Amino acid sequence: MLLPSLAILIGFIGLLWSADRFVGAAAATAYQAGMSAMLVGMTIVALGTSAPEIIVSIMASLDGSPNLATGNALGSNIANIGLVLGVTALVMPIPVRFSIVRRELPLLLGATGLAGYTLANGILGRFDAIFLLALMAFSLWWLFRADNPDEAFAGSVPDMALPKALAWLTLTLALLIASSRLLVWGATQLALALGVSELVIGLTIVAIGTSLPEVAACVASALKRHHDIAIGNVIGSNLFNMLAVLPIPGMLAPGLIDPAAGGRDFPVMLLLTLVLGALLLWQRRGAIGRLPGALLLLSYIGYLGLLMVNGVDIA
């Protein structure tokens, strides 16, 4: 048990250190490149923190487990809203600007609805995958076209040149992912040594562990007052999961999907996405405070409880 405990400690320290530097490098990249913090949060930070989901989906699809890849995309979105945004709002209320409601929210709602359309017939094929990837390309074009680099940065921006900021962004992202993997491995081994079932490990340690990069990046962004990076990371990660991660099993292992994905998990994800939209509309001149954050977190815990009652394992 010594080695898993040491892995948890090193992973936790590495996660905290790399998340702090990663957010600073992202803010500096945005500032030096003339991009808004929101755009960086929805693209660079979102893609980076979604890297574990992308890798898991590719490996699962190549191994002939497309349902694992599909569940990975849907489950990550549920965790991003319920767990990541909930924890971030509990730590620090997140101000909401009207431009988020006007530009980014319609993209997320549209992507969620169209992803549901591809899952409705119980088959995820290559045409569905190409359709979603085309939507991803359109979304990126729209985000860069609608970006307003003149929007003021909240909080301090590290003083570093663009090449240095990009180097730190890459280095700290790699450390962020490696630290989260180390932490999950250590916690899993420790739980097995204590006699905890694999089902409980999958529903708790692994599920939460795959969201640790998003949690760390969002909380660090909120504490540094880079609120646009925090909310942009959640919206952007969900966009990537629907339009870049979900197409992976359709391209590499097309075929039937588990009926529970469309009948249980997608409705939960859709409901949480609509709740997020309602919060952004309601708080567009205020902030997502601790009470909504607590409710989001409780909803995620309730979802895990539902899965546990049904005896369904998740990755």
N, C-alpha and C positions, 0 to 999 in steps of 0.2 A: 504493500500500500504506500510505501515511501515514494516510489517513482511516480505514480499517478498524482499524489499530493503535490510533489515538486512541479509536475507538469501544469497542474491547476494554478499554482502560485506564479510560475514564470509566464504562463499564458495570460493571466489576469494583468500582471504588471506590463507585459508587452502590449496588451490591448489598450490599456489606459495611455501609455506613452505614445504609441503609434497613432491612436485616434486624435490626440491633441495636435500632433505635428501634421497629420494628414489634413485636418480641417484648415490649419494655418496655411499649408501649401496650396490647398484648393482656393482659398480666399486670395492669396497672392497671385495665383495663376489667372483668376478671373480679373483681378485689378490690372495686372500687367498686360493681359491680352485684350483688354477692352470689352470683356464680357461681364454680364451681370452675375451676381452671386446666385440668383435663381437658376440661370441657365447652366452654370457650373454644377449646381446641386442636382439638376435634372439630367445631366449628361455624364460628366466626368465622375462625380461622386457616386451617382446612381449606378453607372455601369461598373465602377470599381467594387462597390459593396455588393453588387449582384453577381460578381464573378464566381463565388461558390455555387450559386444556383445554376449558372450556366455550365460549369464543369460537371456538376452532379448530373444534370440532364443529359449531357453528351455521353457520359460514361454509362448511365442507366440505359439510354437508348441503344448504344452499341452492344450492351450486354443483353439485349432483348427484354428489357423491363420498361416499356414505354409508360406504363401506369405510374411507376415511380417518378418518372420525369414530369408527367402531367400533374400529379399530386404535388410535386415540388414547386411548380409554378403557382398553382392555386393556393397552396398552403403558405408560401412565402408572402403572397399579397395579404392574406388574412393576418399573418404575423406582423407585417409592416404597419398595418393600420391599428390593430388591436394592441400589439405588444410594443413595437418601436415608437409609434406616435404617442401611445398611452404613457409609456415610461418617460418620454421626453417632456410631455406636457406636465407630468407630475413633478419633474425636476425643475423645469423652468417654463412658465406659460409662453406660448408661441404666438407672437403678433401675426395677424393675417392682413395682407394688402389686397385691395380690390383687383389689382392686375392678375393675381393668382386665380381669382374666380372668373375673370374675363378670358384669360388665355389658356392656362394650364388645366383647369378643372374640366372644361369640355373635352379636351383630348383624353383625359383619363376615363371619363364616363363613356365616351364613344368607343374607346379601345376595349373597355370591359364588356360593353354590350355586344360588340362584334365578335369578341372572343367567345362569348356565350353562344352566339349564333353558330360558330364553327363546331361547338361541342354538342349542339342540340340533337343531332342525329346519331350520337353515340359512336361516331367514327372521326378520327383525326387523320386526314390524309395529306398528301403532298400539295394538293390544290389549296387546302386550308392553310397549310404552312406558308405557301407563297403569298397568299392573300394577306396573312398577318405580317409577314416580313415587308410587304409593300406598304402596309399601314405604318410600320416602324420607320421606313424611309421617309414617308410623308410627314410623320410626327417630328422627326429630326429637322426636316426642312422648315416646317412651320415654327418650331422653337427658335431656330437661328434667325429666321425671317422676322419674327415678332419680338426678338430680344431688344431690350432697351438698356444699353450699357451705361447710360447716364443716371440710372437709378442709384441712389446713394447707398453706400455700404454702411451697415450698422456694425459697430464694434471696430476694433483695431485690425489692420491688415499688416502682416509681417513685411518688413522691408527687404525684399529679395528680387533679383532679376528673374525674367521669365525662364531661362534655361535652368537656373538653380531651383526655381519653384517646381518645374516639371520633374526634375530629378528627385526632389524630396517627395513629390506626389507619388511617383512610381515606387520609390523605396519604402515609404511608410504604408502604402497600400499592400505591398507584398508582406510586410511585417504584420499588418492588421489581419490579413487572411490567415497567415501562418499562426499567429497567436490564438485566433479563434479556434483553429483546428486543434492546436495543442491543448487548449482548455477543454474542448469537447472530448478529446481522447482521454484526458486525465479523469474527467468527471465520469465518463462511461465506465472506465476500468474500476474506479473507486466504487461506483454503484454496484457493479457486478460482484466485486469482492465483498460487499455488504449484503448481498443476496437480493438486490432489487431486480425485478423481472425486466426482460428485454422490452416488453410492451411499455412499461412505465418509463424506461430510459428513452425509448423512441418518442413517446408523447411529451416528454419534458426536456431532458438534457439535450438530445439531438435537435429537436424542433427549435428550442430556444437558441441553441448553439449556432445553427445556421443563420440566425438573425443577429448574432452578436456584432458583425461589422456595421450593420445599419444602426443598431442601438448605440454603439460607441461613437460613430460618426455624428449621429443626430444629437445626442446628449452633449458631446463636445462642441458642436456648432451652436447649440442653444446657450451653453454657458459662456461662449465667446461672443454672444450677441449676433452671430451670423445666422439669423433666423431663416432667411431665404434659403440658405444651404440646407438647413434641417428639413423644412417642409418640402423643398425641391427634391431632396433625396428620397423621401417617402413617395411622392407622386412619380418621380422619374423611375425609381426602382419598380413600382407597380406597372408602369408603362413597359419597361424592359421585360418584366416577367410575362406579361400578356402577349407582347408583340415580338419578342426575341427568344425567350426561354420556352414558351409553350409551342412554338413552331418546330423546335428541335425534334421531339418524338415524331411529329408529322412528316418531317423530312427523312429521318434516319430509320424509323420503325413505324411506318403508317399502318393503321388498322383500328380495330375496336378498342374503346377505352372502357375502364371500369364504370358501370352505371352510377356508382356513388359519386364520381367526380362531377357529373352533370346534375345529379339529383340531390346531392347534399352539400358538397364543398363549394361548387360554383354559386348556389343561392346564398350561402353564408358570406362568401366573398363579395357578391353583388350587394347584399344588404349593408355590409360594413363600408363599402365604397360609397353607397348612397348616404350613409350616416356621415361619412367624411365630407361629402359634398354639402350636406345640410349644415354641418359645423362651419365650413368655410363661408357659406352664404350668410349664415347667422352672425358669424364673428368677423365679417369682412372689414369692419371698422374697429375691431377690438382684438382679442387674442383667444386662442384655444387654451383655456385655463386648466387648473388642477382637477376640477370636478369632471369635465368632459374626459380628461385624461384617465381618471380613475374608472369611469364608465367604460371607456374603450378597453382598458386593461382587464376589467372584470368580464367583458364580453369575450375576450380571447381565452381567459381561464374557463369560462363556461363552454366554449367550443372544445377545448381540450377535454373537459369533463364529459361532453357528449361523445367524443371519440372513445374515451376510456370506457364508458358505459356500454358502448356498442362493440367494444373489443377490437377496434380497428387500429392497426399500427400505422405510423406515419414516419417519413424520413426527415 
